[in-house]
Amino acid sequence: MDFTFDARTEELRAALLAFMDEHVHPAERVADEQRAALDSPWANPPVVEELKAEARRQGLWNLFLPDSAYGAGLTNLQYAPLAEIMGRSPQLAPTATNCAAPDTGNMEVLTQFGDEQQQKQWLEPLLAGEIRSAFAMTEPDVASSDATNITTRIERDGDEYVITGRKWYISGAMHPDCRIFIVMGKTDPGGADVRRQQSMVLVPRDTPGVTITRAMRVFGYEDHYHGGHAEVVFDQARVPVSHLIGEEGGGFAIAQARLGPGRIHHCMRLIGMAERAIELMCRRAVSRDAFGKSLAQQGVVQNWIADARVAVEQLRLLVLKTAWMMDTVGNRGAHTEIQAIKIATPRTVVGILDRAIQLYGAGGVSQDHPLAELYAAARTLMIADGPDEVHQRSLARREIKKYR
């Protein structure tokens, strides 16, 4: 395994680092101030649209897509250090570069499984950053970390599908530019194979029968920058059968194809969040005195910073190995590694952010520093894309199987 950055990665890293320093970080407070004056708290502040235009002008656009016909054509290994840089400002950088979830995963689904008409109608404006999207899978009434439990119905009625169900924590759905949902439900609830009962359909947001009932908060935050999280009711919403993605019964397989890259992208950005936390810890340590000496001279603070550096270096190597394996043996071949990073990365980054918050005291839990919001995002990822325990169960079974 050679993790040396190639020439193209180095070029993009340099450009992205400069973009972050010159445009993104200075825009963080500006965006917060502008958002307070907006009619919709989920709309993009003007400075975000300026960032998007600048990122596109510099060629820092759709970097996540490995298909060169649609995106930058980067491998997972090439994209990893770029996503890490974006993770230093997860509220702004992914949106500015059109690399924000859930749009990234939805674009990947449409790229791999969408037909020509679906790509023209929905993929092209998503690639251009003209609209936003949402992925409607999670349900409040069942343990939907096991996708076979999903109860939303997608029933064929002539030339239409009728969708009935309730979803929640549907990321992006509150954004006024959200135009399309990818909805997962059951087309064959009585099917013998529990992994062939689900399908995915495209449901325009303005479809009659689609109601956004409320915004869902995360640790009190409304996650404005990712378009919010919503509870959505589908009450006999009708769409043409041409809105089916792939084939009936293919929803489970499409979800697995979508979640693999999504999980590693989250982990890449989490490392960037940890790096920013370490930077903030060090700046705090050298600028504050307590009990007659600087915090940087306190042994416990030194231990926190040293442990954080060791942990981040370990995580980065594991994520790079996973990216390399996804590139060389595919997502299925890298299944163990994908699960390993999904377990290890959020858990470790939450610990680093927790220490950083402690070092900042009351300021650490305030809106004056990014740590509390970063903590909320990192802690959520121990649940999102499959709870840690689900991945631990699957990983343990795979290990035990070797000895049977």
C-alpha positions as CSV (number, residue, x, y, z in Angstrom):
1,M,0.0,0.0,0.0
2,D,1.5,3.3,-1.1
3,F,-0.4,6.3,0.4
4,T,1.9,8.9,-1.2
5,F,-0.3,11.6,-2.8
6,D,0.0,11.7,-6.5
7,A,0.5,15.0,-8.5
8,R,-3.2,15.6,-9.0
9,T,-4.0,15.0,-5.4
10,E,-1.2,17.4,-4.3
11,E,-2.5,20.0,-6.7
12,L,-6.1,19.8,-5.5
13,R,-4.9,19.7,-1.8
14,A,-3.0,22.9,-2.3
15,A,-5.9,24.6,-4.1
16,L,-8.4,23.4,-1.5
17,L,-6.3,24.5,1.5
18,A,-5.9,27.9,0.0
19,F,-9.7,28.1,-0.7
20,M,-10.4,27.2,2.9
21,D,-8.0,29.8,4.3
22,E,-8.9,32.6,1.9
23,H,-12.7,32.0,1.6
24,V,-14.3,29.3,3.8
25,H,-12.9,30.0,7.3
26,P,-13.5,33.8,7.0
27,A,-17.1,33.1,5.9
28,E,-18.1,31.0,8.9
29,R,-19.1,33.9,11.2
30,V,-20.5,35.9,8.2
31,A,-22.8,32.9,7.3
32,D,-24.1,32.8,10.9
33,E,-24.9,36.5,10.9
34,Q,-26.5,36.4,7.5
35,R,-28.6,33.4,8.4
36,A,-30.2,35.2,11.2
37,A,-31.7,37.7,8.7
38,L,-33.1,35.1,6.3
39,D,-36.8,34.3,6.0
40,S,-36.0,30.6,6.1
41,P,-33.3,29.4,8.5
42,W,-32.5,26.5,6.1
43,A,-31.8,28.6,3.0
44,N,-28.3,29.3,2.0
45,P,-26.9,32.6,3.2
46,P,-25.6,34.8,0.4
47,V,-22.0,34.1,1.3
48,V,-22.6,30.4,0.7
49,E,-23.7,31.1,-2.8
50,E,-20.5,33.2,-3.3
51,L,-18.4,30.3,-2.0
52,K,-20.1,27.9,-4.4
53,A,-19.4,30.2,-7.3
54,E,-15.7,30.6,-6.3
55,A,-15.3,26.8,-5.8
56,R,-16.7,26.1,-9.2
57,R,-14.5,28.7,-10.8
58,Q,-11.4,27.1,-9.2
59,G,-12.4,23.6,-10.3
60,L,-13.1,22.5,-6.7
61,W,-16.5,21.0,-7.6
62,N,-18.1,17.5,-7.4
63,L,-14.7,16.2,-6.2
64,F,-16.5,13.1,-4.6
65,L,-17.7,11.5,-7.8
66,P,-15.3,8.9,-9.2
67,D,-17.1,8.9,-12.6
68,S,-15.2,11.4,-14.7
69,A,-18.2,11.9,-16.9
70,Y,-20.0,13.6,-14.0
71,G,-17.4,14.5,-11.4
72,A,-13.7,14.9,-10.8
73,G,-12.9,11.2,-11.6
74,L,-10.9,10.8,-8.4
75,T,-10.4,7.5,-6.6
76,N,-11.3,7.1,-3.0
77,L,-7.6,7.3,-2.1
78,Q,-7.3,10.6,-3.9
79,Y,-10.5,12.0,-2.5
80,A,-9.7,11.1,1.2
81,P,-7.3,13.9,2.0
82,L,-9.6,16.4,0.2
83,A,-12.6,15.3,2.3
84,E,-10.5,15.6,5.4
85,I,-9.7,19.2,4.6
86,M,-13.4,19.9,4.0
87,G,-14.1,18.3,7.4
88,R,-12.4,21.2,9.1
89,S,-15.4,23.3,8.3
90,P,-18.2,20.8,7.8
91,Q,-20.9,23.5,8.0
92,L,-19.6,25.3,4.9
93,A,-16.9,23.5,2.9
94,P,-18.9,20.4,1.7
95,T,-21.8,22.6,0.5
96,A,-19.4,25.1,-1.1
97,T,-17.8,22.4,-3.2
98,N,-21.1,20.5,-3.9
99,C,-19.7,17.6,-1.9
100,A,-22.4,17.6,0.9
101,A,-24.5,14.7,2.1
102,P,-27.2,13.6,1.3
103,D,-26.8,15.0,-2.2
104,T,-23.5,13.1,-2.7
105,G,-25.1,9.8,-2.1
106,N,-28.2,10.6,-4.1
107,M,-26.0,11.7,-7.1
108,E,-24.1,8.4,-6.8
109,V,-27.3,6.5,-6.9
110,L,-28.6,8.4,-10.0
111,T,-25.2,8.0,-11.6
112,Q,-25.1,4.2,-11.1
113,F,-28.8,3.2,-11.2
114,G,-30.8,6.1,-12.8
115,D,-32.0,5.9,-16.3
116,E,-31.3,8.6,-18.9
117,Q,-34.5,10.6,-18.2
118,Q,-33.9,10.4,-14.4
119,Q,-30.3,11.6,-14.9
120,K,-31.4,14.5,-17.1
121,Q,-34.2,15.6,-14.9
122,W,-32.6,15.3,-11.5
123,L,-28.9,14.4,-11.7
124,E,-27.9,17.2,-13.9
125,P,-29.3,20.0,-11.7
126,L,-27.8,18.3,-8.6
127,L,-24.4,18.2,-10.3
128,A,-24.8,21.9,-11.1
129,G,-25.7,22.7,-7.5
130,E,-29.0,24.2,-8.7
131,I,-31.2,22.0,-6.4
132,R,-30.9,19.9,-3.3
133,S,-32.3,16.5,-2.5
134,A,-33.1,14.1,0.4
135,F,-32.9,10.4,1.0
136,A,-35.9,9.0,2.8
137,M,-35.1,5.7,4.5
138,T,-35.2,6.0,8.3
139,E,-38.6,5.5,10.1
140,P,-39.6,6.3,13.6
141,D,-41.8,3.4,14.3
142,V,-39.4,0.5,13.5
143,A,-35.7,-0.3,14.0
144,S,-34.8,0.9,10.5
145,S,-31.1,0.3,11.1
146,D,-32.3,-3.1,9.9
147,A,-33.7,-2.1,6.5
148,T,-35.9,-5.3,6.3
149,N,-38.1,-3.7,9.0
150,I,-39.1,-0.7,6.9
151,T,-42.9,-0.4,6.7
152,T,-43.4,2.3,4.1
153,R,-45.4,0.8,1.2
154,I,-44.8,1.4,-2.5
155,E,-47.8,-0.1,-4.3
156,R,-48.3,-0.4,-8.0
157,D,-51.6,1.0,-9.3
158,G,-51.7,0.9,-13.1
159,D,-49.0,3.3,-14.4
160,E,-48.3,4.8,-10.9
161,Y,-46.8,3.9,-7.6
162,V,-48.6,4.9,-4.5
163,I,-46.3,5.7,-1.5
164,T,-47.6,5.5,2.1
165,G,-45.5,5.8,5.2
166,R,-43.7,8.1,7.7
167,K,-40.0,8.9,7.7
168,W,-37.9,11.0,10.0
169,Y,-34.4,12.5,10.2
170,I,-34.6,13.0,6.5
171,S,-31.5,15.1,5.9
172,G,-31.8,18.0,3.5
173,A,-35.6,18.0,3.4
174,M,-36.0,21.4,5.1
175,H,-33.9,23.2,2.6
176,P,-36.1,25.4,0.3
177,D,-34.1,24.1,-2.7
178,C,-34.8,20.5,-2.0
179,R,-36.7,19.3,-5.0
180,I,-36.6,15.5,-4.9
181,F,-36.7,12.6,-2.5
182,I,-35.3,9.2,-3.0
183,V,-37.7,7.1,-1.0
184,M,-37.1,3.5,0.1
185,G,-40.2,1.3,0.8
186,K,-41.6,-2.1,0.2
187,T,-43.0,-3.1,-3.1
188,D,-43.3,-6.8,-2.1
189,P,-43.7,-7.0,1.7
190,G,-44.6,-10.7,1.5
191,G,-41.7,-11.8,-0.6
192,A,-39.7,-14.8,0.4
193,D,-36.3,-13.0,0.3
194,V,-36.4,-10.2,2.9
195,R,-33.7,-8.3,1.0
196,R,-35.7,-8.3,-2.2
197,Q,-38.9,-6.7,-0.8
198,Q,-37.6,-3.1,-1.0
199,S,-37.5,-0.6,-3.9
200,M,-36.5,3.0,-4.4
201,V,-38.6,5.6,-6.1
202,L,-38.1,9.3,-7.0
203,V,-40.7,11.5,-5.4
204,P,-40.7,15.2,-6.2
205,R,-41.1,17.3,-3.0
206,D,-44.2,19.0,-4.4
207,T,-46.1,15.8,-5.0
208,P,-49.6,15.8,-3.5
209,G,-49.6,13.7,-0.4
210,V,-46.1,14.6,0.7
211,T,-46.1,16.6,3.9
212,I,-43.1,17.8,5.9
213,T,-44.6,17.8,9.4
214,R,-41.7,19.2,11.4
215,A,-37.9,19.9,11.6
216,M,-36.0,17.4,13.8
217,R,-33.3,18.8,16.0
218,V,-29.9,17.2,16.9
219,F,-28.8,18.0,20.4
220,G,-30.8,21.1,20.1
221,Y,-29.3,22.1,16.8
222,E,-31.3,22.3,13.6
223,D,-28.4,21.6,11.3
224,H,-29.1,24.5,9.0
225,Y,-26.1,23.9,6.8
226,H,-27.2,20.5,5.6
227,G,-30.7,21.6,4.9
228,G,-32.1,20.4,8.2
229,H,-33.6,17.1,9.2
230,A,-37.3,16.5,8.7
231,E,-40.2,14.3,9.6
232,V,-42.0,13.5,6.4
233,V,-45.4,11.8,5.8
234,F,-46.2,10.2,2.5
235,D,-50.0,9.8,2.4
236,Q,-50.9,8.0,-0.8
237,A,-48.4,10.1,-2.8
238,R,-48.5,9.1,-6.4
239,V,-45.6,9.1,-8.9
240,P,-45.3,7.5,-12.4
241,V,-43.8,4.0,-12.6
242,S,-41.0,5.6,-14.5
243,H,-39.8,7.1,-11.2
244,L,-38.6,3.6,-10.0
245,I,-34.8,3.5,-9.7
246,G,-33.4,0.3,-11.1
247,E,-35.8,-2.6,-10.7
248,E,-38.4,-3.6,-8.2
249,G,-36.8,-5.4,-5.3
250,G,-33.5,-3.7,-5.9
251,G,-33.8,-1.1,-3.2
252,F,-31.7,-3.0,-0.6
253,A,-28.8,-3.5,-2.9
254,I,-28.9,0.1,-4.0
255,A,-28.9,1.2,-0.4
256,Q,-25.8,-0.9,0.3
257,A,-24.1,0.6,-2.7
258,R,-24.9,4.1,-1.5
259,L,-23.9,3.6,2.1
260,G,-20.4,2.3,1.5
261,P,-19.0,5.5,0.0
262,G,-21.2,7.5,2.3
263,R,-19.6,5.9,5.4
264,I,-16.0,6.5,4.3
265,H,-16.8,10.1,3.3
266,H,-18.1,10.7,6.8
267,C,-15.0,9.2,8.3
268,M,-12.7,11.3,6.1
269,R,-14.4,14.5,7.2
270,L,-14.4,13.4,10.8
271,I,-10.6,13.3,10.7
272,G,-10.7,16.9,9.5
273,M,-13.0,17.7,12.4
274,A,-10.5,16.1,14.8
275,E,-7.6,18.0,13.3
276,R,-9.5,21.3,13.9
277,A,-10.2,20.2,17.5
278,I,-6.5,19.6,18.1
279,E,-5.6,23.0,16.6
280,L,-8.1,24.7,18.8
281,M,-6.8,22.8,21.9
282,C,-3.3,23.9,21.2
283,R,-4.2,27.5,20.6
284,R,-6.2,27.5,23.9
285,A,-3.4,25.8,25.8
286,V,-0.8,28.4,24.9
287,S,-3.1,31.4,25.4
288,R,-4.6,30.6,28.9
289,D,-3.1,30.5,32.3
290,A,-4.5,28.6,35.3
291,F,-2.9,28.0,38.8
292,G,0.2,30.0,38.0
293,K,1.2,28.5,34.6
294,S,-0.2,28.1,31.1
295,L,-2.6,25.3,30.3
296,A,0.1,24.1,27.9
297,Q,2.3,23.3,30.9
298,Q,-0.4,21.3,32.6
299,G,0.4,17.6,32.4
300,V,-3.2,16.5,31.8
301,V,-3.6,18.9,28.9
302,Q,-0.3,17.6,27.4
303,N,-1.7,14.1,27.7
304,W,-4.9,15.0,26.0
305,I,-3.1,16.6,23.0
306,A,-0.6,13.8,22.7
307,D,-3.4,11.1,22.8
308,A,-5.4,13.0,20.2
309,R,-2.5,13.2,17.8
310,V,-1.8,9.5,18.1
311,A,-5.4,8.6,17.6
312,V,-5.8,10.8,14.5
313,E,-2.7,9.3,12.9
314,Q,-4.1,5.8,13.5
315,L,-7.5,6.6,12.2
316,R,-6.1,8.3,9.1
317,L,-4.1,5.2,8.2
318,L,-7.1,2.9,8.6
319,V,-9.3,5.2,6.5
320,L,-6.6,5.4,3.8
321,K,-6.3,1.6,3.8
322,T,-10.0,1.3,3.5
323,A,-10.1,3.8,0.6
324,W,-7.2,1.9,-1.1
325,M,-9.1,-1.4,-0.7
326,M,-12.4,0.1,-2.1
327,D,-10.4,1.2,-5.1
328,T,-8.6,-2.2,-5.6
329,V,-11.0,-4.9,-4.5
330,G,-14.4,-3.0,-4.5
331,N,-16.8,-2.1,-1.7
332,R,-17.6,-5.8,-1.0
333,G,-14.0,-6.7,-0.7
334,A,-13.5,-3.8,1.8
335,H,-16.6,-4.6,3.8
336,T,-14.6,-5.4,7.0
337,E,-12.5,-2.2,6.7
338,I,-15.6,0.0,6.0
339,Q,-17.2,-1.4,9.1
340,A,-14.0,-0.9,11.1
341,I,-13.7,2.8,10.3
342,K,-17.4,3.3,10.9
343,I,-17.0,2.0,14.4
344,A,-13.6,3.5,15.3
345,T,-13.8,7.0,13.7
346,P,-16.9,8.7,15.2
347,R,-16.2,7.1,18.6
348,T,-12.6,8.4,18.7
349,V,-13.4,11.8,17.3
350,V,-16.1,12.3,19.9
351,G,-13.5,11.6,22.6
352,I,-11.1,14.2,21.1
353,L,-13.9,16.8,20.8
354,D,-15.0,16.1,24.4
355,R,-11.5,16.9,25.7
356,A,-11.3,20.0,23.5
357,I,-14.7,21.2,25.0
358,Q,-13.3,20.5,28.5
359,L,-10.3,22.6,27.7
360,Y,-12.5,25.5,26.6
361,G,-14.7,25.3,29.7
362,A,-18.0,27.2,29.3
363,G,-16.8,28.5,26.0
364,G,-16.6,24.9,24.7
365,V,-20.4,24.4,25.0
366,S,-21.2,27.9,23.7
367,Q,-22.0,29.2,20.2
368,D,-18.7,31.2,20.3
369,H,-16.6,28.3,19.3
370,P,-17.4,25.4,16.8
371,L,-16.7,22.6,19.2
372,A,-20.2,22.0,20.5
373,E,-21.7,21.8,17.0
374,L,-18.8,19.6,15.8
375,Y,-19.5,17.3,18.8
376,A,-23.2,17.0,18.0
377,A,-22.3,16.1,14.4
378,A,-19.7,13.5,15.4
379,R,-21.9,11.9,18.1
380,T,-24.7,11.6,15.6
381,L,-22.5,9.6,13.3
382,M,-22.4,6.8,15.9
383,I,-26.0,6.3,15.0
384,A,-26.3,7.4,11.3
385,D,-25.6,5.0,8.4
386,G,-26.1,2.1,10.8
387,P,-25.5,2.3,14.6
388,D,-22.1,1.1,15.8
389,E,-23.6,-2.0,17.4
390,V,-24.9,-3.2,14.1
391,H,-21.5,-2.9,12.5
392,Q,-19.9,-4.6,15.5
393,R,-22.3,-7.5,15.3
394,S,-21.6,-8.0,11.6
395,L,-17.9,-7.6,12.0
396,A,-17.7,-10.1,14.9
397,R,-19.7,-12.7,13.0
398,R,-17.3,-12.4,10.1
399,E,-14.3,-12.9,12.4
400,I,-15.9,-15.8,14.2
401,K,-16.9,-17.5,11.0
402,K,-13.2,-18.0,10.2
403,Y,-12.9,-20.5,13.1
404,R,-16.0,-22.6,12.4
